[in-house]
């Protein structure tokens, strides 16, 4: 059985159509369909149900889907182990929302330039979910917020960036007292149910500020746009760029030192791809140093 055909099957399921899978695999839709038919003949079951331009996985296909993913990862591991003299193989990474756009691209750009034989799978998600994925072995590493609990001994975490809390306000409010803004202006609250938002909530409580809440969400770029539109102010970490273009907002420091939001990399010590993780850590640190200049 050609493992490339298994990869085509998984890609079709993930993309939801033959045409989309063809674009990802850089082959023709006809070649995708042919590979799926060949795989179905070898397995002896229909794996993909075709409905117009879309497809869905059959019951038989769903039974082998996870095993196919596991097998493809094992093949990537074999390649990495066999080519021990070269840094190669597939690295499975996770990234929380702000890191996905603000930190990860620079780190990856450095890594693929220095180590072109590394392939990277990227899973977006919230930090709590990504920690679990690393602990369970579904991901090799993830850029996440520092966990508010002790990690299991199988995992390690390394700091990349600290982000102090700032008051985000319309440009017309530059120079205003930050506590006065938080007390008198409508608050666009950073979701207190997420790790990052809890720090802002704890600061408000410690300062004795009872805000006039207007919105609450866990999307920093969207919060910045809302502030720009005059919908209120916000208390947020000073997150990494890029930010939405054309915003007329100011970042006002708080009067006292606060615990910053800490973002770093968590990884599994037991991963066979720890060599790739080490390379990613190395290039991530270089990228953060360059951003800080």
Buried (B, 14 or more C-beta within 10 A) or exposed (E): EEEBBBBBBBBBBEBBBBBBBBEEBEBEBEBBBBBBBBBBEEBEBBBBEEEEEEBEBBEBBEEBBEEBBEBBBEBBBEBBEEEEEEBBBBBBBBBBBBBBBBBBBBBBEBBBEEBEEBBBEBBBBBBBBBBBBBBEEBBBBBBBBBBEEEBEEEBBBEEBBBBBBBBBBBEEBEEBEBBEBBBEBBBBBBBBEBBBBBBBBBBBEEBEBEBEEBBBBBEBBEBBBBBBEEBBBBBBBBBBEEBEEEBEBBBBEBEEEBEBBBBBBBBBEEBBBBBBBEBBBBBBBBBBEEBEE
